[in-house]
Amino acid sequence: MTTIKMGIVGAGTWGETHAFIYNDHPQAEVTAICDMNAERAKALAAKFNIPESNVFTSHNDMLGSGLVDAVAIVTPDFAHTRIAVDCANAGKHFIIEKPLTTSREEALEIMEAVEKNNVRMMVDLHSRWSPLFAIPKQSILDGDIGDPYSAYYRLNDIKWVATDLLPWAAKSSILWFLGYHSVDVLRWLFDDEVERVYSVSREGVLKDEGVDTVDVYQTILEFRGGGIATMENGWITPNSNPNVNDMKLNITGTKGMFNIDPTHSQMLERFTETKADRPDLLVRHFIHGKPKGFAYESIRHFVDQLITGEPFLVTKEDAYNTTMVILAIMESAKTRTPVKVVY
């Protein structure tokens, strides 16, 4: 049986998530950990019984060690490109936590390196594994609601994400963090590419909290085939919201529609002496000690498809095109004018 030896670059919370999933997969194992913070890398390695000799602070040293077949890039948004290009040049397949990267030039550099070296790359756009979107997608393919005609998609985070969870939030944007998922879901459901965008934004709330980033974007997407979608992405939802995310999606077709409103579901609520919340049933959780939830299935899919040689559900073109849409949205919000997406 083939076993994929995985190296992980980025030993934070989500790097640990990757380690759990690979070690749970019958045909994968984590063999090396890399992080610029040596102590953090050693701590993650120790948790998974990885010898200290397999811990690195340089991804190139890890790539040249002979310890890994493939790599998970689990670093902040702005730190993807060099690692991805070096993986490709080393002949290593890799999965990148979204986004692909944050500039056109760097996106092209990654794409060229992947094609030149004939390696496989997948960006972890895990929303495609969510039943909330996969069921509507199949229904659209089956013709149940006709052709997708219009959509509204709100995907926001509470302020804690920008102020506490992500120490690098000021170097990123809610568009890279959540809007990237939003654009990919809409592209997937419409089965079309975005032709033009118009976006406006506001800032000030997070700046007052010491985080220099835009608070919220409101965006109109026009698809090549005529479909239109409204997209909202912000990270100033009050921390008292029962869920980290505030999400709602409506997609209307020529013969019907879907309404999706999971973050306001009362299917499972928890009340203690100090808080009330709604535990995660869909995205990421553990059942009997095993990682479950759709955000984990996409990572398993990466390993599965490496083994079988079958295509990834998320292609490198999906990631590249989504990146181009986000860049157009950011430009539109700055100029307050419609912007044509350049692919």
Secondary structure, DSSP 4 states (H G I P E B T S, - for coil): ---EEEEEE--SHHHHHHHHHHHHSTTEEEEEEE-SSHHHHHHHHHHTT--GGGEES-HHHHHTTT--SEEEE-S-GGGSHHHHHHHHHTT-EEEEESPS-SSHHHHHHHHHHHHHHT--EEEE-GGGG-HHHHHHHHHHHTTTT-SEEEEEEEEEEBHHIIIII-TTGGGS-HIIIIIHHHHHHHHHHHTS-EEEEEEEEE-SHHHHTT--S--EEEEEEEETTS-EEEEEEES-B-TTSSSSEEEEEEEEESS-EEEE-GGG--SS-EE-SS-EE---SSSSEEETTEEESHHHHHHHHHHHHHHH-PPPSS-HHHHHHHHHHHHHHHHHHHHTS-EE---
